[in-house]
Amino acid sequence: MTKNKWIALGVIALVFLAFFTPGLNNMDTSSNVYTLTSFVIVLFGTFAALFIGNNDQQKSH
């Protein structure tokens, strides 16, 4: 695995552990803003990890 893929894996792990578990697995519906914010952060973190993981620094000719 390249360095970019390790960084992407770290981003996914960090976002999942920090925001997905407490925000989206919370069954309490009293804090909808926190749940929505957690979802948006997980979504952007996933897109950032996909972008980082697919960005190859090596040029193939």
Backbone atoms as SQL, in Angstrom:
CREATE TABLE atoms (id INTEGER PRIMARY KEY, chain TEXT, resi INTEGER, resn TEXT, atom TEXT, x REAL, y REAL, z REAL);
INSERT INTO atoms VALUES
  (1, 'A', 1, 'MET', 'N', 0.841, -1.178, 0.000),
  (2, 'A', 1, 'MET', 'CA', 0.000, 0.000, 0.000),
  (3, 'A', 1, 'MET', 'C', 0.883, 1.238, 0.000),
  (4, 'A', 2, 'THR', 'N', 0.416, 2.239, -0.697),
  (5, 'A', 2, 'THR', 'CA', 1.172, 3.478, -0.767),
  (6, 'A', 2, 'THR', 'C', 0.887, 4.336, 0.466),
  (7, 'A', 3, 'LYS', 'N', 1.672, 5.380, 0.593),
  (8, 'A', 3, 'LYS', 'CA', 1.526, 6.289, 1.730),
  (9, 'A', 3, 'LYS', 'C', 0.159, 6.967, 1.728),
  (10, 'A', 4, 'ASN', 'N', -0.347, 7.316, 0.545),
  (11, 'A', 4, 'ASN', 'CA', -1.656, 7.972, 0.462),
  (12, 'A', 4, 'ASN', 'C', -2.777, 7.061, 0.944),
  (13, 'A', 5, 'LYS', 'N', -2.673, 5.784, 0.661),
  (14, 'A', 5, 'LYS', 'CA', -3.713, 4.858, 1.091),
  (15, 'A', 5, 'LYS', 'C', -3.683, 4.647, 2.601),
  (16, 'A', 6, 'TRP', 'N', -2.508, 4.684, 3.204),
  (17, 'A', 6, 'TRP', 'CA', -2.414, 4.601, 4.660),
  (18, 'A', 6, 'TRP', 'C', -3.012, 5.848, 5.315),
  (19, 'A', 7, 'ILE', 'N', -2.755, 7.007, 4.718),
  (20, 'A', 7, 'ILE', 'CA', -3.332, 8.254, 5.245),
  (21, 'A', 7, 'ILE', 'C', -4.850, 8.220, 5.128),
  (22, 'A', 8, 'ALA', 'N', -5.367, 7.743, 3.999),
  (23, 'A', 8, 'ALA', 'CA', -6.814, 7.645, 3.804),
  (24, 'A', 8, 'ALA', 'C', -7.431, 6.685, 4.817),
  (25, 'A', 9, 'LEU', 'N', -6.761, 5.580, 5.090),
  (26, 'A', 9, 'LEU', 'CA', -7.254, 4.633, 6.072),
  (27, 'A', 9, 'LEU', 'C', -7.279, 5.259, 7.462),
  (28, 'A', 10, 'GLY', 'N', -6.271, 6.061, 7.772),
  (29, 'A', 10, 'GLY', 'CA', -6.247, 6.765, 9.052),
  (30, 'A', 10, 'GLY', 'C', -7.357, 7.791, 9.174),
  (31, 'A', 11, 'VAL', 'N', -7.645, 8.500, 8.077),
  (32, 'A', 11, 'VAL', 'CA', -8.725, 9.491, 8.090),
  (33, 'A', 11, 'VAL', 'C', -10.061, 8.799, 8.323),
  (34, 'A', 12, 'ILE', 'N', -10.290, 7.692, 7.628),
  (35, 'A', 12, 'ILE', 'CA', -11.545, 6.958, 7.803),
  (36, 'A', 12, 'ILE', 'C', -11.672, 6.446, 9.243),
  (37, 'A', 13, 'ALA', 'N', -10.597, 5.904, 9.785),
  (38, 'A', 13, 'ALA', 'CA', -10.644, 5.388, 11.159),
  (39, 'A', 13, 'ALA', 'C', -10.907, 6.505, 12.163),
  (40, 'A', 14, 'LEU', 'N', -10.246, 7.639, 11.979),
  (41, 'A', 14, 'LEU', 'CA', -10.434, 8.769, 12.888),
  (42, 'A', 14, 'LEU', 'C', -11.858, 9.305, 12.829),
  (43, 'A', 15, 'VAL', 'N', -12.364, 9.498, 11.620),
  (44, 'A', 15, 'VAL', 'CA', -13.722, 10.023, 11.460),
  (45, 'A', 15, 'VAL', 'C', -14.743, 9.036, 12.016),
  (46, 'A', 16, 'PHE', 'N', -14.539, 7.750, 11.750),
  (47, 'A', 16, 'PHE', 'CA', -15.490, 6.756, 12.232),
  (48, 'A', 16, 'PHE', 'C', -15.519, 6.702, 13.752),
  (49, 'A', 17, 'LEU', 'N', -14.341, 6.664, 14.362),
  (50, 'A', 17, 'LEU', 'CA', -14.293, 6.552, 15.821),
  (51, 'A', 17, 'LEU', 'C', -14.725, 7.831, 16.523),
  (52, 'A', 18, 'ALA', 'N', -14.417, 8.981, 15.936),
  (53, 'A', 18, 'ALA', 'CA', -14.710, 10.250, 16.609),
  (54, 'A', 18, 'ALA', 'C', -16.149, 10.714, 16.412),
  (55, 'A', 19, 'PHE', 'N', -16.731, 10.457, 15.229),
  (56, 'A', 19, 'PHE', 'CA', -18.034, 11.044, 14.956),
  (57, 'A', 19, 'PHE', 'C', -19.143, 10.040, 14.679),
  (58, 'A', 20, 'PHE', 'N', -18.835, 8.943, 13.982),
  (59, 'A', 20, 'PHE', 'CA', -19.896, 8.008, 13.624),
  (60, 'A', 20, 'PHE', 'C', -20.474, 7.309, 14.844),
  (61, 'A', 21, 'THR', 'N', -19.608, 6.784, 15.676),
  (62, 'A', 21, 'THR', 'CA', -20.067, 6.004, 16.819),
  (63, 'A', 21, 'THR', 'C', -20.921, 6.825, 17.783),
  (64, 'A', 22, 'PRO', 'N', -20.453, 7.975, 18.272),
  (65, 'A', 22, 'PRO', 'CA', -21.309, 8.712, 19.209),
  (66, 'A', 22, 'PRO', 'C', -22.464, 9.458, 18.525),
  (67, 'A', 23, 'GLY', 'N', -22.276, 9.871, 17.290),
  (68, 'A', 23, 'GLY', 'CA', -23.295, 10.703, 16.660),
  (69, 'A', 23, 'GLY', 'C', -24.404, 9.950, 15.982),
  (70, 'A', 24, 'LEU', 'N', -24.069, 8.952, 15.197),
  (71, 'A', 24, 'LEU', 'CA', -25.080, 8.283, 14.402),
  (72, 'A', 24, 'LEU', 'C', -25.640, 7.032, 15.062),
  (73, 'A', 25, 'ASN', 'N', -24.950, 6.481, 16.033),
  (74, 'A', 25, 'ASN', 'CA', -25.486, 5.337, 16.752),
  (75, 'A', 25, 'ASN', 'C', -26.289, 5.752, 17.970),
  (76, 'A', 26, 'ASN', 'N', -26.424, 7.038, 18.191),
  (77, 'A', 26, 'ASN', 'CA', -27.173, 7.544, 19.320),
  (78, 'A', 26, 'ASN', 'C', -28.664, 7.438, 19.006),
  (79, 'A', 27, 'MET', 'N', -29.402, 6.710, 19.807),
  (80, 'A', 27, 'MET', 'CA', -30.830, 6.525, 19.569),
  (81, 'A', 27, 'MET', 'C', -31.669, 7.657, 20.145),
  (82, 'A', 28, 'ASP', 'N', -31.058, 8.543, 20.892),
  (83, 'A', 28, 'ASP', 'CA', -31.773, 9.675, 21.463),
  (84, 'A', 28, 'ASP', 'C', -32.001, 10.710, 20.375),
  (85, 'A', 29, 'THR', 'N', -33.224, 11.138, 20.181),
  (86, 'A', 29, 'THR', 'CA', -33.537, 12.094, 19.106),
  (87, 'A', 29, 'THR', 'C', -33.629, 13.525, 19.614),
  (88, 'A', 30, 'SER', 'N', -33.159, 13.784, 20.818),
  (89, 'A', 30, 'SER', 'CA', -33.263, 15.141, 21.356),
  (90, 'A', 30, 'SER', 'C', -32.218, 16.078, 20.765),
  (91, 'A', 31, 'SER', 'N', -31.126, 15.543, 20.235),
  (92, 'A', 31, 'SER', 'CA', -30.067, 16.380, 19.690),
  (93, 'A', 31, 'SER', 'C', -29.911, 16.117, 18.191),
  (94, 'A', 32, 'ASN', 'N', -30.837, 16.654, 17.412),
  (95, 'A', 32, 'ASN', 'CA', -30.796, 16.438, 15.967),
  (96, 'A', 32, 'ASN', 'C', -29.658, 17.194, 15.309),
  (97, 'A', 33, 'VAL', 'N', -29.266, 18.337, 15.859),
  (98, 'A', 33, 'VAL', 'CA', -28.178, 19.124, 15.282),
  (99, 'A', 33, 'VAL', 'C', -26.865, 18.365, 15.406),
  (100, 'A', 34, 'TYR', 'N', -26.635, 17.719, 16.543),
  (101, 'A', 34, 'TYR', 'CA', -25.404, 16.942, 16.741),
  (102, 'A', 34, 'TYR', 'C', -25.367, 15.750, 15.790),
  (103, 'A', 35, 'THR', 'N', -26.500, 15.094, 15.606),
  (104, 'A', 35, 'THR', 'CA', -26.563, 13.954, 14.694),
  (105, 'A', 35, 'THR', 'C', -26.324, 14.396, 13.260),
  (106, 'A', 36, 'LEU', 'N', -26.929, 15.500, 12.854),
  (107, 'A', 36, 'LEU', 'CA', -26.728, 16.016, 11.498),
  (108, 'A', 36, 'LEU', 'C', -25.287, 16.456, 11.278),
  (109, 'A', 37, 'THR', 'N', -24.701, 17.136, 12.257),
  (110, 'A', 37, 'THR', 'CA', -23.312, 17.568, 12.142),
  (111, 'A', 37, 'THR', 'C', -22.372, 16.366, 12.058),
  (112, 'A', 38, 'SER', 'N', -22.638, 15.348, 12.845),
  (113, 'A', 38, 'SER', 'CA', -21.820, 14.137, 12.785),
  (114, 'A', 38, 'SER', 'C', -21.924, 13.474, 11.421),
  (115, 'A', 39, 'PHE', 'N', -23.131, 13.411, 10.870),
  (116, 'A', 39, 'PHE', 'CA', -23.326, 12.814, 9.557),
  (117, 'A', 39, 'PHE', 'C', -22.575, 13.579, 8.482),
  (118, 'A', 40, 'VAL', 'N', -22.636, 14.904, 8.519),
  (119, 'A', 40, 'VAL', 'CA', -21.955, 15.726, 7.517),
  (120, 'A', 40, 'VAL', 'C', -20.438, 15.562, 7.641),
  (121, 'A', 41, 'ILE', 'N', -19.914, 15.519, 8.848),
  (122, 'A', 41, 'ILE', 'CA', -18.474, 15.339, 9.043),
  (123, 'A', 41, 'ILE', 'C', -18.027, 13.966, 8.553),
  (124, 'A', 42, 'VAL', 'N', -18.811, 12.928, 8.828),
  (125, 'A', 42, 'VAL', 'CA', -18.494, 11.588, 8.333),
  (126, 'A', 42, 'VAL', 'C', -18.538, 11.561, 6.813),
  (127, 'A', 43, 'LEU', 'N', -19.520, 12.229, 6.229),
  (128, 'A', 43, 'LEU', 'CA', -19.629, 12.274, 4.768),
  (129, 'A', 43, 'LEU', 'C', -18.426, 12.979, 4.144),
  (130, 'A', 44, 'PHE', 'N', -18.071, 14.153, 4.654),
  (131, 'A', 44, 'PHE', 'CA', -16.912, 14.877, 4.119),
  (132, 'A', 44, 'PHE', 'C', -15.605, 14.130, 4.383),
  (133, 'A', 45, 'GLY', 'N', -15.496, 13.479, 5.537),
  (134, 'A', 45, 'GLY', 'CA', -14.308, 12.686, 5.830),
  (135, 'A', 45, 'GLY', 'C', -14.160, 11.507, 4.883),
  (136, 'A', 46, 'THR', 'N', -15.280, 10.891, 4.529),
  (137, 'A', 46, 'THR', 'CA', -15.248, 9.781, 3.578),
  (138, 'A', 46, 'THR', 'C', -14.819, 10.255, 2.205),
  (139, 'A', 47, 'PHE', 'N', -15.376, 11.377, 1.749),
  (140, 'A', 47, 'PHE', 'CA', -14.981, 11.920, 0.448),
  (141, 'A', 47, 'PHE', 'C', -13.514, 12.343, 0.438),
  (142, 'A', 48, 'ALA', 'N', -13.045, 12.922, 1.542),
  (143, 'A', 48, 'ALA', 'CA', -11.639, 13.318, 1.624),
  (144, 'A', 48, 'ALA', 'C', -10.733, 12.090, 1.588),
  (145, 'A', 49, 'ALA', 'N', -11.119, 11.033, 2.272),
  (146, 'A', 49, 'ALA', 'CA', -10.310, 9.811, 2.261),
  (147, 'A', 49, 'ALA', 'C', -10.295, 9.176, 0.874),
  (148, 'A', 50, 'LEU', 'N', -11.418, 9.193, 0.182),
  (149, 'A', 50, 'LEU', 'CA', -11.448, 8.669, -1.183),
  (150, 'A', 50, 'LEU', 'C', -10.551, 9.490, -2.101),
  (151, 'A', 51, 'PHE', 'N', -10.589, 10.797, -1.955),
  (152, 'A', 51, 'PHE', 'CA', -9.751, 11.665, -2.774),
  (153, 'A', 51, 'PHE', 'C', -8.271, 11.441, -2.475),
  (154, 'A', 52, 'ILE', 'N', -7.932, 11.339, -1.202),
  (155, 'A', 52, 'ILE', 'CA', -6.532, 11.122, -0.816),
  (156, 'A', 52, 'ILE', 'C', -6.057, 9.750, -1.269),
  (157, 'A', 53, 'GLY', 'N', -6.885, 8.732, -1.092),
  (158, 'A', 53, 'GLY', 'CA', -6.488, 7.376, -1.444),
  (159, 'A', 53, 'GLY', 'C', -6.333, 7.151, -2.938),
  (160, 'A', 54, 'ASN', 'N', -7.107, 7.876, -3.734),
  (161, 'A', 54, 'ASN', 'CA', -7.038, 7.704, -5.186),
  (162, 'A', 54, 'ASN', 'C', -6.062, 8.657, -5.857),
  (163, 'A', 55, 'ASN', 'N', -5.491, 9.555, -5.114),
  (164, 'A', 55, 'ASN', 'CA', -4.546, 10.531, -5.660),
  (165, 'A', 55, 'ASN', 'C', -3.169, 9.887, -5.706),
  (166, 'A', 56, 'ASP', 'N', -2.751, 9.458, -6.879),
  (167, 'A', 56, 'ASP', 'CA', -1.437, 8.823, -7.031),
  (168, 'A', 56, 'ASP', 'C', -0.379, 9.864, -7.348),
  (169, 'A', 57, 'GLN', 'N', 0.703, 9.801, -6.615),
  (170, 'A', 57, 'GLN', 'CA', 1.810, 10.720, -6.849),
  (171, 'A', 57, 'GLN', 'C', 2.746, 10.198, -7.923),
  (172, 'A', 58, 'GLN', 'N', 2.610, 8.924, -8.231),
  (173, 'A', 58, 'GLN', 'CA', 3.501, 8.318, -9.219),
  (174, 'A', 58, 'GLN', 'C', 2.925, 8.512, -10.613),
  (175, 'A', 59, 'LYS', 'N', 3.787, 8.896, -11.537),
  (176, 'A', 59, 'LYS', 'CA', 3.373, 9.063, -12.922),
  (177, 'A', 59, 'LYS', 'C', 3.739, 7.814, -13.687),
  (178, 'A', 60, 'SER', 'N', 2.773, 7.245, -14.352),
  (179, 'A', 60, 'SER', 'CA', 3.056, 6.066, -15.168),
  (180, 'A', 60, 'SER', 'C', 3.042, 6.469, -16.630),
  (181, 'A', 61, 'HIS', 'N', 4.058, 6.033, -17.345),
  (182, 'A', 61, 'HIS', 'CA', 4.169, 6.379, -18.767),
  (183, 'A', 61, 'HIS', 'C', 3.974, 5.146, -19.602);
